Amino acid sequence: MKRILIPILFVTGVIGYLSCQKDNSSNSAAVQADKTEGIKKGEPVLFSVTNTSNVAAKWSVSPAENVSLTSDGNSATVYFRRSGSYSVIASMGNDVQRIMVSVSDSSYCDSTRRDSVCGFPTDTIPTIPKDTTRPDTTCNTCGAHDSTFSLVNDHINISVVKIDTGNVSGLVIKATTQNTYRCTYNTLLTGLSTGSNYTFTYLGVFVPGGCNSGPVPAQSSRVLYPIQDGSHGFSVVVNNVTYTGSFTKTGNQYSFTWPDVSKVTISPLTL
């Protein structure tokens, strides 16, 4: 009886070990991040997930306090407002992938920041655009409530970054407004339609109430991955006006054609 029991226990243990190894490997490095260490408070960090399922990824952060998250399918941009360790999670049905990141106690500053946090006197802050959600032209308490600003007097600058993983490649499309808006954690509202052609719709800038940091340009990042070889339409909608161009992918090389730079600029055109 003991001779029979020992092989059974051994086989069961091996199966359990392999099962655990399989579970761990499915969760290893599946979520990619711009950075995982040294993230500063208020710094936008782009996350993406390799999704082979037919279920759209749902993004979350644990702990969820002091975090702003915008997502679009297999990518998400997260802003952390407090230092500490966080788990960024992408759930695709029963498949749950995560990555740990560490946020420092430093505040994010770039060349667009003009607040006292970044070493500039507050009296150098440019005039904040009027709150377009209100019918009046004077608003002394706009910072007390959520606001959405139109892009009617703005310009969208798009920078293109290539993702190259060998035989498969894609693009990160990062859009930045030319104007600045109240709040370090503002959001450039973005819609994306994908297929053989791609359409980005920039709807305005959302500013959460009670936030008076900044002002800074509004940004959004979206990942197009993978992209098939060939020609693709590339359109950008701003204030209900569509600006149309295209790009061609050959191997891991991309070439954009963008004839109208009046409201939208794309760079580089070749990468």
Phi and psi restraints in degrees (value plus and minus 20) as a CYANA .aco file:
   2 LYS   PHI     -84.9   -44.9
   2 LYS   PSI     -55.8   -15.8
   3 ARG   PHI     -83.4   -43.4
   3 ARG   PSI     -53.4   -13.4
   4 ILE   PHI     -96.7   -56.7
   4 ILE   PSI     -59.9   -19.9
   5 LEU   PHI     -88.3   -48.3
   5 LEU   PSI     -59.4   -19.4
   6 ILE   PHI     -81.9   -41.9
   6 ILE   PSI     -67.7   -27.7
   7 PRO   PHI     -81.0   -41.0
   7 PRO   PSI     -57.4   -17.4
   8 ILE   PHI     -83.0   -43.0
   8 ILE   PSI     -65.2   -25.2
   9 LEU   PHI     -83.9   -43.9
   9 LEU   PSI     -59.3   -19.3
  10 PHE   PHI     -82.6   -42.6
  10 PHE   PSI     -66.8   -26.8
  11 VAL   PHI     -82.8   -42.8
  11 VAL   PSI     -62.0   -22.0
  12 THR   PHI     -81.4   -41.4
  12 THR   PSI     -61.4   -21.4
  13 GLY   PHI     -84.6   -44.6
  13 GLY   PSI     -61.2   -21.2
  14 VAL   PHI     -83.0   -43.0
  14 VAL   PSI     -64.2   -24.2
  15 ILE   PHI     -81.4   -41.4
  15 ILE   PSI     -63.7   -23.7
  16 GLY   PHI     -82.5   -42.5
  16 GLY   PSI     -62.0   -22.0
  17 TYR   PHI     -83.4   -43.4
  17 TYR   PSI     -66.3   -26.3
  18 LEU   PHI     -83.0   -43.0
  18 LEU   PSI     -57.4   -17.4
  19 SER   PHI     -83.1   -43.1
  19 SER   PSI     -63.5   -23.5
  20 CYS   PHI     -84.3   -44.3
  20 CYS   PSI     -61.9   -21.9
  21 GLN   PHI     -81.9   -41.9
  21 GLN   PSI     -58.0   -18.0
  22 LYS   PHI     -85.7   -45.7
  22 LYS   PSI     -62.7   -22.7
  23 ASP   PHI     -83.8   -43.8
  23 ASP   PSI     -62.2   -22.2
  24 ASN   PHI     -86.7   -46.7
  24 ASN   PSI     -59.3   -19.3
  25 SER   PHI     -88.2   -48.2
  25 SER   PSI     -51.6   -11.6
  26 SER   PHI     -89.0   -49.0
  26 SER   PSI     -41.9    -1.9
  27 ASN   PHI    -120.6   -80.6
  27 ASN   PSI     -19.7    20.3
  28 SER   PHI    -107.7   -67.7
  28 SER   PSI     101.4   141.4
  29 ALA   PHI      38.5    78.5
  29 ALA   PSI       1.5    41.5
  30 ALA   PHI     -94.9   -54.9
  30 ALA   PSI     -53.9   -13.9
  31 VAL   PHI    -112.7   -72.7
  31 VAL   PSI     106.8   146.8
  32 GLN   PHI    -124.1   -84.1
  32 GLN   PSI     129.3   169.3
  33 ALA   PHI    -157.6  -117.6
  33 ALA   PSI     129.3   169.3
  34 ASP   PHI     -75.7   -35.7
  34 ASP   PSI     -60.3   -20.3
  35 LYS   PHI    -179.7  -139.7
  35 LYS   PSI     132.7   172.7
  36 THR   PHI    -139.7   -99.7
  36 THR   PSI     -37.2     2.8
  37 GLU   PHI    -143.3  -103.3
  37 GLU   PSI     129.7   169.7
  38 GLY   PHI      50.9    90.9
  38 GLY   PSI      -0.3    39.7
  39 ILE   PHI     -87.8   -47.8
  39 ILE   PSI     117.0   157.0
  40 LYS   PHI    -118.1   -78.1
  40 LYS   PSI     135.4   175.4
  41 LYS   PHI     -82.3   -42.3
  41 LYS   PSI     107.9   147.9
  42 GLY   PHI      65.7   105.7
  42 GLY   PSI     -19.3    20.7
  43 GLU   PHI    -103.3   -63.3
  43 GLU   PSI     107.9   147.9
  44 PRO   PHI     -92.8   -52.8
  44 PRO   PSI     108.0   148.0
  45 VAL   PHI    -142.8  -102.8
  45 VAL   PSI     105.6   145.6
  46 LEU   PHI    -111.7   -71.7
  46 LEU   PSI     109.6   149.6
  47 PHE   PHI    -137.7   -97.7
  47 PHE   PSI     126.8   166.8
  48 SER   PHI    -161.7  -121.7
  48 SER   PSI     137.3   177.3
  49 VAL   PHI    -152.8  -112.8
  49 VAL   PSI     122.5   162.5
  50 THR   PHI    -101.8   -61.8
  50 THR   PSI      88.6   128.6
  51 ASN   PHI    -134.1   -94.1
  51 ASN   PSI      87.4   127.4
  52 THR   PHI    -121.0   -81.0
  52 THR   PSI     -15.5    24.5
  53 SER   PHI    -113.0   -73.0
  53 SER   PSI     155.5   195.5
  54 ASN   PHI    -116.8   -76.8
  54 ASN   PSI      -8.7    31.3
  55 VAL   PHI    -125.3   -85.3
  55 VAL   PSI     109.6   149.6
  56 ALA   PHI     -85.5   -45.5
  56 ALA   PSI     120.4   160.4
  57 ALA   PHI     -91.2   -51.2
  57 ALA   PSI     115.4   155.4
  58 LYS   PHI    -131.7   -91.7
  58 LYS   PSI     105.7   145.7
  59 TRP   PHI    -121.1   -81.1
  59 TRP   PSI     126.0   166.0
  60 SER   PHI    -175.2  -135.2
  60 SER   PSI     145.2   185.2
  61 VAL   PHI    -151.6  -111.6
  61 VAL   PSI     118.9   158.9
  62 SER   PHI    -147.9  -107.9
  62 SER   PSI     104.1   144.1
  63 PRO   PHI     -91.7   -51.7
  63 PRO   PSI     134.3   174.3
  64 ALA   PHI    -109.0   -69.0
  64 ALA   PSI     -31.1     8.9
  65 GLU   PHI     -90.9   -50.9
  65 GLU   PSI     126.9   166.9
  66 ASN   PHI      39.9    79.9
  66 ASN   PSI      17.2    57.2
  67 VAL   PHI    -153.7  -113.7
  67 VAL   PSI     117.5   157.5
  68 SER   PHI    -136.3   -96.3
  68 SER   PSI     113.5   153.5
  69 LEU   PHI    -155.2  -115.2
  69 LEU   PSI     110.4   150.4
  70 THR   PHI    -142.6  -102.6
  70 THR   PSI     113.8   153.8
  71 SER   PHI    -151.6  -111.6
  71 SER   PSI     136.6   176.6
  72 ASP   PHI    -172.5  -132.5
  72 ASP   PSI      71.9   111.9
  73 GLY   PHI      48.4    88.4
  73 GLY   PSI    -138.7   -98.7
  74 ASN   PHI    -109.7   -69.7
  74 ASN   PSI      -6.2    33.8
  75 SER   PHI    -157.5  -117.5
  75 SER   PSI     137.4   177.4
  76 ALA   PHI    -173.0  -133.0
  76 ALA   PSI     126.3   166.3
  77 THR   PHI    -132.3   -92.3
  77 THR   PSI     109.5   149.5
  78 VAL   PHI    -142.4  -102.4
  78 VAL   PSI     116.5   156.5
  79 TYR   PHI    -134.5   -94.5
  79 TYR   PSI     106.7   146.7
  80 PHE   PHI    -124.4   -84.4
  80 PHE   PSI     107.0   147.0
  81 ARG   PHI    -119.7   -79.7
  81 ARG   PSI     -23.9    16.1
  82 ARG   PHI    -162.2  -122.2
  82 ARG   PSI     126.3   166.3
  83 SER   PHI     -90.0   -50.0
  83 SER   PSI     139.1   179.1
  84 GLY   PHI     119.9   159.9
  84 GLY   PSI    -192.4  -152.4
  85 SER   PHI    -123.6   -83.6
  85 SER   PSI     117.3   157.3
  86 TYR   PHI    -153.9  -113.9
  86 TYR   PSI     132.5   172.5
  87 SER   PHI    -132.7   -92.7
  87 SER   PSI     100.2   140.2
  88 VAL   PHI    -117.5   -77.5
  88 VAL   PSI     105.5   145.5
  89 ILE   PHI    -141.5  -101.5
  89 ILE   PSI     114.2   154.2
  90 ALA   PHI    -137.3   -97.3
  90 ALA   PSI      97.6   137.6
  91 SER   PHI    -128.5   -88.5
  91 SER   PSI     106.1   146.1
  92 MET   PHI    -147.9  -107.9
  92 MET   PSI      60.4   100.4
  93 GLY   PHI      48.0    88.0
  93 GLY   PSI    -144.1  -104.1
  94 ASN   PHI    -101.5   -61.5
  94 ASN   PSI     -29.8    10.2
  95 ASP   PHI    -111.8   -71.8
  95 ASP   PSI      93.3   133.3
  96 VAL   PHI    -137.7   -97.7
  96 VAL   PSI      99.0   139.0
  97 GLN   PHI    -135.0   -95.0
  97 GLN   PSI     127.1   167.1
  98 ARG   PHI    -168.8  -128.8
  98 ARG   PSI     141.9   181.9
  99 ILE   PHI    -164.3  -124.3
  99 ILE   PSI     121.5   161.5
 100 MET   PHI    -114.6   -74.6
 100 MET   PSI     118.5   158.5
 101 VAL   PHI    -152.8  -112.8
 101 VAL   PSI     138.7   178.7
 102 SER   PHI    -144.1  -104.1
 102 SER   PSI     108.6   148.6
 103 VAL   PHI    -129.0   -89.0
 103 VAL   PSI     108.2   148.2
 104 SER   PHI    -102.2   -62.2
 104 SER   PSI     158.6   198.6
 105 ASP   PHI    -110.9   -70.9
 105 ASP   PSI     -18.7    21.3
 106 SER   PHI    -102.7   -62.7
 106 SER   PSI     132.7   172.7
 107 SER   PHI    -116.4   -76.4
 107 SER   PSI     125.5   165.5
 108 TYR   PHI     -96.2   -56.2
 108 TYR   PSI     107.6   147.6
 109 CYS   PHI    -153.8  -113.8
 109 CYS   PSI     113.0   153.0
 110 ASP   PHI    -151.5  -111.5
 110 ASP   PSI    -193.7  -153.7
 111 SER   PHI     -87.0   -47.0
 111 SER   PSI     -33.0     7.0
 112 THR   PHI    -111.0   -71.0
 112 THR   PSI     -34.8     5.2
 113 ARG   PHI     -94.8   -54.8
 113 ARG   PSI     115.7   155.7
 114 ARG   PHI    -157.6  -117.6
 114 ARG   PSI      19.8    59.8
 115 ASP   PHI    -132.0   -92.0
 115 ASP   PSI     151.0   191.0
 116 SER   PHI     -86.0   -46.0
 116 SER   PSI     -43.1    -3.1
 117 VAL   PHI     -80.8   -40.8
 117 VAL   PSI     -53.7   -13.7
 118 CYS   PHI    -117.6   -77.6
 118 CYS   PSI      -4.6    35.4
 119 GLY   PHI      70.4   110.4
 119 GLY   PSI      -9.7    30.3
 120 PHE   PHI    -127.6   -87.6
 120 PHE   PSI     122.0   162.0
 121 PRO   PHI     -83.8   -43.8
 121 PRO   PSI     123.3   163.3
 122 THR   PHI     -87.3   -47.3
 122 THR   PSI     -38.1     1.9
 123 ASP   PHI     -96.9   -56.9
 123 ASP   PSI     -22.5    17.5
 124 THR   PHI    -113.3   -73.3
 124 THR   PSI     -17.1    22.9
 125 ILE   PHI     -86.8   -46.8
 125 ILE   PSI     107.5   147.5
 126 PRO   PHI     -84.0   -44.0
 126 PRO   PSI     144.6   184.6
 127 THR   PHI     -83.7   -43.7
 127 THR   PSI     111.5   151.5
 128 ILE   PHI    -101.1   -61.1
 128 ILE   PSI     115.3   155.3
 129 PRO   PHI     -76.6   -36.6
 129 PRO   PSI     130.6   170.6
 130 LYS   PHI     -86.1   -46.1
 130 LYS   PSI     131.0   171.0
 131 ASP   PHI     -94.0   -54.0
 131 ASP   PSI      89.5   129.5
 132 THR   PHI    -100.9   -60.9
 132 THR   PSI     -20.1    19.9
 133 THR   PHI    -105.3   -65.3
 133 THR   PSI     -27.3    12.7
 134 ARG   PHI    -127.6   -87.6
 134 ARG   PSI     123.7   163.7
 135 PRO   PHI     -95.0   -55.0
 135 PRO   PSI     -43.0    -3.0
 136 ASP   PHI    -106.4   -66.4
 136 ASP   PSI     141.9   181.9
 137 THR   PHI    -118.0   -78.0
 137 THR   PSI     -25.8    14.2
 138 THR   PHI    -138.9   -98.9
 138 THR   PSI     108.1   148.1
 139 CYS   PHI    -161.6  -121.6
 139 CYS   PSI      86.0   126.0
 140 ASN   PHI    -109.9   -69.9
 140 ASN   PSI     -29.5    10.5
 141 THR   PHI    -146.8  -106.8
 141 THR   PSI       8.7    48.7
 142 CYS   PHI     -80.1   -40.1
 142 CYS   PSI     -53.2   -13.2
 143 GLY   PHI     -88.6   -48.6
 143 GLY   PSI     -28.7    11.3
 144 ALA   PHI    -103.1   -63.1
 144 ALA   PSI     -33.0     7.0
 145 HIS   PHI    -159.1  -119.1
 145 HIS   PSI     143.5   183.5
 146 ASP   PHI     -80.7   -40.7
 146 ASP   PSI     123.0   163.0
 147 SER   PHI    -154.9  -114.9
 147 SER   PSI     128.5   168.5
 148 THR   PHI    -147.0  -107.0
 148 THR   PSI     101.1   141.1
 149 PHE   PHI    -120.7   -80.7
 149 PHE   PSI     117.9   157.9
 150 SER   PHI     -96.6   -56.6
 150 SER   PSI     147.5   187.5
 151 LEU   PHI    -127.4   -87.4
 151 LEU   PSI       2.4    42.4
 152 VAL   PHI     -81.4   -41.4
 152 VAL   PSI     -53.6   -13.6
 153 ASN   PHI    -130.1   -90.1
 153 ASN   PSI       4.1    44.1
 154 ASP   PHI    -134.0   -94.0
 154 ASP   PSI     152.9   192.9
 155 HIS   PHI    -155.1  -115.1
 155 HIS   PSI     117.6   157.6
 156 ILE   PHI    -121.7   -81.7
 156 ILE   PSI     101.9   141.9
 157 ASN   PHI    -123.3   -83.3
 157 ASN   PSI     100.9   140.9
 158 ILE   PHI    -128.3   -88.3
 158 ILE   PSI     104.2   144.2
 159 SER   PHI    -127.7   -87.7
 159 SER   PSI     119.8   159.8
 160 VAL   PHI    -134.3   -94.3
 160 VAL   PSI     108.2   148.2
 161 VAL   PHI    -143.4  -103.4
 161 VAL   PSI     114.0   154.0
 162 LYS   PHI    -107.5   -67.5
 162 LYS   PSI     115.8   155.8
 163 ILE   PHI    -124.2   -84.2
 163 ILE   PSI      97.2   137.2
 164 ASP   PHI    -143.6  -103.6
 164 ASP   PSI      92.1   132.1
 165 THR   PHI    -134.4   -94.4
 165 THR   PSI      11.2    51.2
 166 GLY   PHI      81.6   121.6
 166 GLY   PSI    -124.6   -84.6
 167 ASN   PHI    -101.6   -61.6
 167 ASN   PSI     -33.6     6.4
 168 VAL   PHI    -144.6  -104.6
 168 VAL   PSI     121.2   161.2
 169 SER   PHI    -163.3  -123.3
 169 SER   PSI     147.1   187.1
 170 GLY   PHI    -178.6  -138.6
 170 GLY   PSI    -187.9  -147.9
 171 LEU   PHI    -154.9  -114.9
 171 LEU   PSI     126.8   166.8
 172 VAL   PHI    -124.2   -84.2
 172 VAL   PSI     103.4   143.4
 173 ILE   PHI    -124.5   -84.5
 173 ILE   PSI      88.5   128.5
 174 LYS   PHI    -127.8   -87.8
 174 LYS   PSI      99.3   139.3
 175 ALA   PHI    -126.7   -86.7
 175 ALA   PSI     116.8   156.8
 176 THR   PHI    -154.7  -114.7
 176 THR   PSI     113.0   153.0
 177 THR   PHI     -95.2   -55.2
 177 THR   PSI     132.4   172.4
 178 GLN   PHI     -97.8   -57.8
 178 GLN   PSI     -56.7   -16.7
 179 ASN   PHI     -99.7   -59.7
 179 ASN   PSI     141.4   181.4
 180 THR   PHI    -126.8   -86.8
 180 THR   PSI     133.7   173.7
 181 TYR   PHI    -156.0  -116.0
 181 TYR   PSI     134.0   174.0
 182 ARG   PHI     -79.6   -39.6
 182 ARG   PSI     125.5   165.5
 183 CYS   PHI      66.3   106.3
 183 CYS   PSI     102.8   142.8
 184 THR   PHI     -80.8   -40.8
 184 THR   PSI     -45.9    -5.9
 185 TYR   PHI    -123.0   -83.0
 185 TYR   PSI       8.2    48.2
 186 ASN   PHI     -86.4   -46.4
 186 ASN   PSI     147.0   187.0
 187 THR   PHI    -155.6  -115.6
 187 THR   PSI     107.8   147.8
 188 LEU   PHI    -101.5   -61.5
 188 LEU   PSI      88.0   128.0
 189 LEU   PHI     -87.8   -47.8
 189 LEU   PSI     105.3   145.3
 190 THR   PHI    -154.8  -114.8
 190 THR   PSI     111.4   151.4
 191 GLY   PHI    -131.2   -91.2
 191 GLY   PSI     128.3   168.3
 192 LEU   PHI    -158.6  -118.6
 192 LEU   PSI     107.5   147.5
 193 SER   PHI    -135.6   -95.6
 193 SER   PSI     106.0   146.0
 194 THR   PHI    -141.0  -101.0
 194 THR   PSI     147.2   187.2
 195 GLY   PHI     139.0   179.0
 195 GLY   PSI    -156.6  -116.6
 196 SER   PHI     -95.5   -55.5
 196 SER   PSI     -42.9    -2.9
 197 ASN   PHI    -139.5   -99.5
 197 ASN   PSI     140.5   180.5
 198 TYR   PHI    -148.5  -108.5
 198 TYR   PSI     112.9   152.9
 199 THR   PHI    -148.5  -108.5
 199 THR   PSI     102.8   142.8
 200 PHE   PHI    -124.4   -84.4
 200 PHE   PSI     109.1   149.1
 201 THR   PHI    -137.2   -97.2
 201 THR   PSI      96.2   136.2
 202 TYR   PHI    -121.3   -81.3
 202 TYR   PSI      94.3   134.3
 203 LEU   PHI    -115.1   -75.1
 203 LEU   PSI     -39.0     1.0
 204 GLY   PHI     128.7   168.7
 204 GLY   PSI    -192.8  -152.8
 205 VAL   PHI    -139.3   -99.3
 205 VAL   PSI     103.0   143.0
 206 PHE   PHI    -114.8   -74.8
 206 PHE   PSI     109.7   149.7
 207 VAL   PHI    -141.6  -101.6
 207 VAL   PSI      99.1   139.1
 208 PRO   PHI     -89.1   -49.1
 208 PRO   PSI     123.5   163.5
 209 GLY   PHI     -84.7   -44.7
 209 GLY   PSI     128.5   168.5
 210 GLY   PHI      62.0   102.0
 210 GLY   PSI     -19.4    20.6
 211 CYS   PHI    -127.8   -87.8
 211 CYS   PSI      98.4   138.4
 212 ASN   PHI    -143.1  -103.1
 212 ASN   PSI      -2.8    37.2
 213 SER   PHI     -95.3   -55.3
 213 SER   PSI     155.1   195.1
 214 GLY   PHI      68.6   108.6
 214 GLY   PSI    -168.7  -128.7
 215 PRO   PHI    -100.3   -60.3
 215 PRO   PSI     137.4   177.4
 216 VAL   PHI    -159.3  -119.3
 216 VAL   PSI     139.4   179.4
 217 PRO   PHI     -82.6   -42.6
 217 PRO   PSI     132.6   172.6
 218 ALA   PHI    -109.1   -69.1
 218 ALA   PSI     124.6   164.6
 219 GLN   PHI    -156.7  -116.7
 219 GLN   PSI     136.2   176.2
 220 SER   PHI    -170.2  -130.2
 220 SER   PSI     128.8   168.8
 221 SER   PHI    -149.3  -109.3
 221 SER   PSI     116.4   156.4
 222 ARG   PHI    -152.2  -112.2
 222 ARG   PSI     124.7   164.7
 223 VAL   PHI    -126.6   -86.6
 223 VAL   PSI     107.9   147.9
 224 LEU   PHI    -127.5   -87.5
 224 LEU   PSI      87.6   127.6
 225 TYR   PHI    -181.6  -141.6
 225 TYR   PSI     111.2   151.2
 226 PRO   PHI    -101.7   -61.7
 226 PRO   PSI     145.8   185.8
 227 ILE   PHI    -137.2   -97.2
 227 ILE   PSI     110.6   150.6
 228 GLN   PHI     -98.3   -58.3
 228 GLN   PSI     131.7   171.7
 229 ASP   PHI     -81.4   -41.4
 229 ASP   PSI     129.8   169.8
 230 GLY   PHI     103.2   143.2
 230 GLY   PSI    -191.4  -151.4
 231 SER   PHI    -114.3   -74.3
 231 SER   PSI     120.5   160.5
 232 HIS   PHI    -155.0  -115.0
 232 HIS   PSI     117.3   157.3
 233 GLY   PHI     -91.6   -51.6
 233 GLY   PSI     123.8   163.8
 234 PHE   PHI    -157.2  -117.2
 234 PHE   PSI      90.4   130.4
 235 SER   PHI    -141.4  -101.4
 235 SER   PSI     128.7   168.7
 236 VAL   PHI    -149.9  -109.9
 236 VAL   PSI     108.0   148.0
 237 VAL   PHI    -128.7   -88.7
 237 VAL   PSI     102.3   142.3
 238 VAL   PHI    -151.7  -111.7
 238 VAL   PSI     103.6   143.6
 239 ASN   PHI      34.7    74.7
 239 ASN   PSI      21.7    61.7
 240 ASN   PHI      46.1    86.1
 240 ASN   PSI      -6.2    33.8
 241 VAL   PHI    -129.0   -89.0
 241 VAL   PSI     109.9   149.9
 242 THR   PHI    -119.1   -79.1
 242 THR   PSI     107.4   147.4
 243 TYR   PHI    -130.8   -90.8
 243 TYR   PSI     106.0   146.0
 244 THR   PHI    -139.9   -99.9
 244 THR   PSI     114.7   154.7
 245 GLY   PHI    -165.3  -125.3
 245 GLY   PSI    -173.7  -133.7
 246 SER   PHI    -182.8  -142.8
 246 SER   PSI     148.6   188.6
 247 PHE   PHI    -165.9  -125.9
 247 PHE   PSI     135.5   175.5
 248 THR   PHI    -140.1  -100.1
 248 THR   PSI     112.4   152.4
 249 LYS   PHI    -130.2   -90.2
 249 LYS   PSI     106.3   146.3
 250 THR   PHI    -149.7  -109.7
 250 THR   PSI      86.5   126.5
 251 GLY   PHI      46.1    86.1
 251 GLY   PSI    -141.5  -101.5
 252 ASN   PHI    -129.6   -89.6
 252 ASN   PSI       3.6    43.6
 253 GLN   PHI    -128.9   -88.9
 253 GLN   PSI     120.6   160.6
 254 TYR   PHI    -147.5  -107.5
 254 TYR   PSI     121.5   161.5
 255 SER   PHI    -156.7  -116.7
 255 SER   PSI      99.6   139.6
 256 PHE   PHI    -117.8   -77.8
 256 PHE   PSI     124.2   164.2
 257 THR   PHI    -136.7   -96.7
 257 THR   PSI      99.8   139.8
 258 TRP   PHI    -159.8  -119.8
 258 TRP   PSI      75.2   115.2
 259 PRO   PHI     -99.0   -59.0
 259 PRO   PSI     -46.9    -6.9
 260 ASP   PHI    -132.4   -92.4
 260 ASP   PSI      91.4   131.4
 261 VAL   PHI    -129.4   -89.4
 261 VAL   PSI      -0.7    39.3
 262 SER   PHI     -87.2   -47.2
 262 SER   PSI     -55.7   -15.7
 263 LYS   PHI    -144.5  -104.5
 263 LYS   PSI     -39.4     0.6
 264 VAL   PHI    -156.5  -116.5
 264 VAL   PSI     109.8   149.8
 265 THR   PHI    -138.7   -98.7
 265 THR   PSI     117.5   157.5
 266 ILE   PHI    -141.9  -101.9
 266 ILE   PSI     113.0   153.0
 267 SER   PHI    -173.2  -133.2
 267 SER   PSI     126.5   166.5
 268 PRO   PHI     -96.1   -56.1
 268 PRO   PSI     140.5   180.5
 269 LEU   PHI    -103.3   -63.3
 269 LEU   PSI     -41.0    -1.0
 270 THR   PHI    -150.5  -110.5
 270 THR   PSI     109.6   149.6
